[in-house]
Amino acid sequence: MYCITEQQITFILNDIKEKGVEMEDLQLNLLDHVCCIIENELEANGDFEQFYFATIKTFYKKSLGEIEVETISLVNNKNYYVMKKVMMMSGIISAALFSLGIAFKFLHWPGASVCIVLGVGILSLVFLPLVLTLKVKEKQSTRDKFLLSMGMLSAVCMILSILFRSMHWPGSLYLGYLTIILLILVYLPVHLTFGIKNPDTKVNTVVTSVLLVIGCCLWLTLVVSPKGLQMQGVRNTQSIIRNNELLQQEQHQISELIKSHKSTSPLLEQGEKINALCNDIVESLAQHNTGLKTYNLVLEQKDVSINDTYFNDFLNEIPEAENKLNALRKLSIQYNTEQLKYGEKLSPIPLTQNILESSNGRHSVKVMQAFTDLFQIQMFILQNERRLLSAKPITALLQ
Amino acid sequence: MIYSSELIKGTLKTIILKLLKENKRMYGYEITQTVKELTGGKIQLTEGALYPSLHSLEAEGILVTETEYIGKRVRKYYKLSPEGKNMTKEKLSEFADFINTMKFLLDIKINNA
């Protein structure tokens, strides 16, 4: 039996390290193993170095480092299978939820949004990152790993951008721009630079790059340009100002007529209240949308641009607006009951397919539509007042 | 006849678990020697296969380790964790079932004589 000295142990340990084994645990295991073999198989007066090198050679085929590579691969393998399972499950669940959500949406059933958000959320935040993690391991070069990561990140941004857009959440446009920036300014240059140099990948690189640029351009054609948005905003403002002018002229004429008739009636009083409430909502909506302190500034057209955002954003951010809208609905119902007393010549205020509808119904209503709805409510009242004043039998009911 | 590494690869973890079930704790060299003795040299575990498997079983929580100093060097003893004890039963019954299936599939006649 050979007795190993401390110097020989240090020698073996250093040699194991030099041969490419970096994991301390594995170094110690191999050191003890070699020492055991030497102690048990080498004769007491045997040649240590010759025996050691002959022994350590039997541990590997090409280099000792391959034991460490195999160890790392096996240790990671456990996670690999778990990740693969989670990836497949999340993929199936997200596809099922997404499809179910779309089916619910087309059938106008409740729960569509929840299914879509969960489906897309799992797809972009669990499934795709796991696909990336597993696929990156298969790639050898850093460049391929980088390209795969950038491609996947762009895909996640694009999917989230579409989700945000369909759910009317803010930030959809910025996520879309981020996707374009990642693809055109980061992914494409690397993809082109390296792919075009290799004759085997040259044609594929050019074709995929062209498709990528065209895809981005197609997406941008669907997006309104900043200049276009500004022009649209100015057009919206002009439309609101014109509606306001029309209303004021009409209201002035009618109030003059009412004064000349010296007329009063519950219907006229209710109409006045509804008018005032409509004006109130229009003012606060315009102020909220433009950020201006007074509605008069909007009417003076001083660099004003009304953005056609979602009406619900306004209701969510201004709590009293929701109360005013509910009050307007209540008053309109009372008005419609009252106007029945005056015969069929008067028109009721529409309570459906406009902002007076329940909160579910106005989920996708935009600001410009809300302005038009409020304008129409006031026009209905004016029209009824004009009819009241012009029709003799009805006029008899006044006073 | 020494069995090929392909054959041993799929059963290595089961062999380690069974040995550790029988012997309370073992270190790497001891495992290779025990297997060699028990099989009359027909199964010779290589270091390149044994240590990656031991590390993997440890990472999975199936094995736990104890270290002891032998002079200047450290010896790492492996033993079954509670989870490992259950796993051993499962692996052994799975392997027994596998042998029966292979016997049927390959139409192997076992000569008991």
Interface residues (C-beta under 8 A of the other chain):
Chain A: E6 I9 T10 M23 D25 L26 L28 N29 L30 L31 D32 H33 C35 C36 I37 T58 F59 Y60 K61 E66 I67 E70 T71 S73 L74 V75 N77 K78
Chain B: Y27 G28 Y29 T32 T46 E47 G48 A49 Y51 P52 S53 L54 H55 S56 A59 E60 I70 G71 K72 R73 V74 R75 K76
